[in-house]
Amino acid sequence: MTLLDEVAKLEQEAIERIGSADSLDLINELKIKYLGRKGELTAILKNLKSLSVDERKEVGGKANKVRAALDASLEATIAKFSTGSDDSSIDPTMPGTAQKVGTVHIINQVMGEICDTFYGMGFEIARGPHVETDHYNFESLNFPPDHPARDMQDTFFVEGGRLLRTHTTPVQARELEKRKPPIKIISPGRVFRNEEISTRAHVSFHQVDGFLVDENVTVADMKGALVAFCRAFFGEELKLKFRPSFFPFTEPSVEVDVSCFLCKGKGCQLCKYSGWLEILGCGMIHPNVLKAAGHDPEKYTGYAFGMGVERVAMLKYKVNDIRLFFNNNVRFLRQFS
Ligand code: DAH
């Protein structure tokens, strides 16, 4: 083997071993083995003396190139180690990458807050089925068959003469049947209406209904409870306005407006410059509803109320399109985390 061949062979072997080295210690060992003062390249070059001037030039030139190539390869491998596993490159004081966690949907948050407020006032929570009978959704709540009041709530009918509940008030009929007064119930949940979807209406949304039945319950009890709720939920300095209205299951029926919490009643875009926001429906439970559930309306009276969760959430958080709650756009939902 000529000296030139020996240099070429050394180069090939060294490049391979440096490339597959798996520790800094091994790299240093290889550097000494091939390029050190007593290393293999130096050993080969000691034999230059035996060559002609031209051959010496050739082998010497090749040896310089090999030294430069091995130096570069050693350096690259060392760099790879120092960014990868060299502990000095880790800064333990750097903040970690935060993992994103899910949050409770804003509608569930608001529904929970409404229920918590009434729970604190001694109301129990009850739920009912989404697929209801005509009896509980309408009949027992004093909607006579063919009565135009049924048109107030456009209904989705399903198989077997059943329907998707149009409000959470049927839970009142169901619980009234099961219990003996005093009864204090709050019932949150999803409801369905066959309506055109728009910025203000959807085919599915949420309501919270509540009612209380006992002896000697009066309109004053109802007002007291609803004023306490609205102030706890929207703010202490709030004013309330009770307006006559109509629901088949209450008599008298009332709608409650609160003074706009944004402009404090002065008039702004949120309250459409009226100073008032419509928040809930309520009334004294109709004697027919108590009778249908087997209670004596001469002995017991009660009040009931119901509100739309999306509506309350839209007002409280100034959301201008109900569809935003259901689009599952994470950037929208994250604002409420
Ligand atoms: N169920 C009514 C609706 O969906 C809301 C309502 C009004 C519920 C008055 C009540 C009530 O319990 O007393 O429009």
Residues whose N, C-alpha, C, O or C-beta is under 5 A from the ligand:
A	BS01	DAH	T166 H167 T169 D209 G210 F247 T250 G281 C282 G283 A304 F305 G306
